[in-house]
């Protein structure tokens, strides 16, 4: 198991799912040669990023690690390579 969660948070999953839906919408309308639908899909993709960032700001993302924890992690990494 990894020592971190690799971003598996509600904020990350929600942002990625919304962005994926936006890419799918844009792809369908690109094939259908409909520029308005394509740009609507791109807008949904951007909204996915905004929603993910808003959820992270609301506390549903990965917590920031303290300076002490970052230093301890760096020391542990150096000790493993030595």
SEKOLLUM-860910 format. One line per field, with one value per residue: z, x, y of N, C-alpha, C in turn; residue number from 1. Coordinates in steps of 0.1 Angstrom, whole numbers. Layout:
BEGIN
n_c3: Z, ... .
n_c1: X, ... .
n_c2: Y, ... .
ca_c3: Z, ... .
ca_c1: X, ... .
ca_c2: Y, ... .
c_c3: Z, ... .
c_c1: X, ... .
c_c2: Y, ... .
n: NUM, ... .
END
This chain:
BEGIN
n_c3: 0, -7, 9, 8, -2, -29, -40, -40, -34, -25, -38, -59, -74, -81, -96, -117, -129, -137, -156, -174, -184, -197, -217, -232, -241, -257, -276, -289, -301, -317, -336, -347, -360, -348, -337, -315, -296, -291, -279, -256, -244, -238, -220, -199, -191, -181, -160, -144, -134, -119, -100, -87, -75, -59, -41, -29, -16, 2, 20, 12, -2, -5, 26, 34, 39, 68, 74, 90, 87, 60, 59, 75, 58, 37, 49, 55, 30, 20, 37, 30, 4, 10 .
n_c1: 8, 4, 19, 4, -28, -30, -46, -73, -100, -132, -134, -115, -125, -151, -145, -131, -149, -170, -155, -148, -173, -178, -157, -167, -191, -181, -167, -187, -202, -182, -177, -202, -201, -210, -204, -214, -224, -200, -184, -200, -195, -168, -171, -184, -163, -145, -160, -160, -134, -135, -154, -141, -119, -134, -146, -123, -114, -134, -128, -129, -109, -74, -56, -33, 1, 21, 50, 69, 61, 67, 94, 102, 93, 110, 135, 131, 129, 155, 170, 162, 173, 199 .
n_c2: -12, 22, 51, 74, 88, 93, 112, 103, 115, 129, 154, 153, 130, 139, 162, 151, 133, 150, 165, 145, 138, 162, 161, 139, 150, 171, 156, 141, 161, 173, 153, 154, 177, 202, 232, 247, 229, 215, 235, 239, 214, 218, 238, 225, 208, 227, 236, 213, 213, 237, 230, 209, 223, 240, 222, 212, 235, 236, 217, 190, 179, 167, 171, 197, 191, 195, 215, 202, 175, 172, 175, 153, 133, 136, 131, 104, 93, 98, 82, 57, 54, 54 .
ca_c3: 0, -7, 21, 6, -9, -43, -45, -40, -25, -31, -47, -71, -81, -87, -107, -129, -135, -145, -167, -183, -191, -206, -228, -240, -248, -267, -286, -297, -310, -327, -347, -353, -366, -342, -328, -303, -287, -288, -268, -244, -237, -232, -208, -188, -187, -172, -147, -136, -127, -109, -89, -79, -67, -48, -31, -22, -7, 13, 29, 7, -9, 4, 35, 31, 49, 75, 70, 98, 80, 47, 62, 79, 47, 29, 56, 54, 16, 19, 45, 22, -7, 14 .
ca_c1: 0, 12, 19, -5, -40, -29, -57, -86, -109, -145, -132, -109, -134, -162, -140, -127, -161, -176, -146, -149, -186, -176, -150, -176, -200, -174, -163, -198, -205, -171, -180, -215, -199, -218, -195, -220, -223, -186, -180, -207, -188, -156, -175, -186, -150, -139, -168, -155, -122, -139, -161, -131, -112, -143, -147, -110, -114, -144, -123, -131, -97, -63, -51, -19, 10, 29, 65, 76, 59, 74, 109, 103, 91, 122, 146, 129, 133, 169, 175, 159, 182, 213 .
ca_c2: 0, 35, 59, 85, 84, 96, 121, 97, 123, 133, 166, 148, 122, 147, 170, 142, 127, 161, 168, 134, 140, 173, 156, 131, 159, 178, 146, 138, 173, 175, 144, 158, 190, 212, 239, 252, 217, 213, 245, 236, 204, 223, 246, 215, 204, 237, 236, 202, 218, 246, 223, 202, 232, 245, 212, 211, 246, 233, 207, 177, 174, 162, 181, 201, 185, 205, 216, 191, 162, 172, 173, 139, 124, 138, 124, 90, 90, 98, 71, 45, 54, 52 .
c_c3: 0, 6, 20, -1, -23, -49, -46, -30, -32, -41, -60, -80, -88, -98, -119, -136, -143, -157, -178, -191, -201, -219, -238, -248, -260, -279, -295, -306, -320, -339, -354, -360, -361, -332, -315, -292, -282, -277, -255, -236, -231, -219, -196, -183, -177, -159, -138, -128, -116, -97, -81, -70, -56, -37, -23, -12, 5, 22, 24, -1, 1, 13, 31, 43, 55, 71, 78, 91, 67, 49, 67, 68, 38, 35, 54, 40, 14, 26, 37, 10, -3, 18 .
c_c1: 9, 10, 9, -17, -40, -40, -71, -95, -122, -143, -125, -118, -145, -157, -136, -139, -169, -168, -147, -162, -185, -168, -158, -185, -193, -170, -175, -202, -194, -174, -193, -213, -208, -209, -201, -220, -209, -181, -188, -200, -175, -159, -178, -173, -144, -147, -164, -143, -125, -145, -151, -123, -121, -145, -135, -110, -124, -140, -124, -120, -86, -58, -37, -11, 18, 43, 72, 74, 66, 89, 111, 102, 104, 134, 144, 132, 148, 175, 172, 169, 196, 216 .
c_c2: 12, 43, 71, 80, 87, 104, 115, 103, 126, 145, 161, 140, 130, 156, 162, 137, 138, 164, 157, 135, 151, 169, 148, 140, 166, 169, 143, 149, 176, 166, 148, 171, 201, 220, 244, 241, 214, 223, 244, 224, 209, 231, 236, 210, 214, 238, 225, 206, 228, 240, 215, 211, 238, 235, 210, 223, 244, 222, 192, 171, 169, 174, 185, 195, 196, 204, 205, 178, 161, 169, 158, 130, 125, 130, 109, 85, 89, 86, 58, 43, 51, 38 .
n: 1, 2, 3, 4, 5, 6, 7, 8, 9, 10, 11, 12, 13, 14, 15, 16, 17, 18, 19, 20, 21, 22, 23, 24, 25, 26, 27, 28, 29, 30, 31, 32, 33, 34, 35, 36, 37, 38, 39, 40, 41, 42, 43, 44, 45, 46, 47, 48, 49, 50, 51, 52, 53, 54, 55, 56, 57, 58, 59, 60, 61, 62, 63, 64, 65, 66, 67, 68, 69, 70, 71, 72, 73, 74, 75, 76, 77, 78, 79, 80, 81, 82 .
END
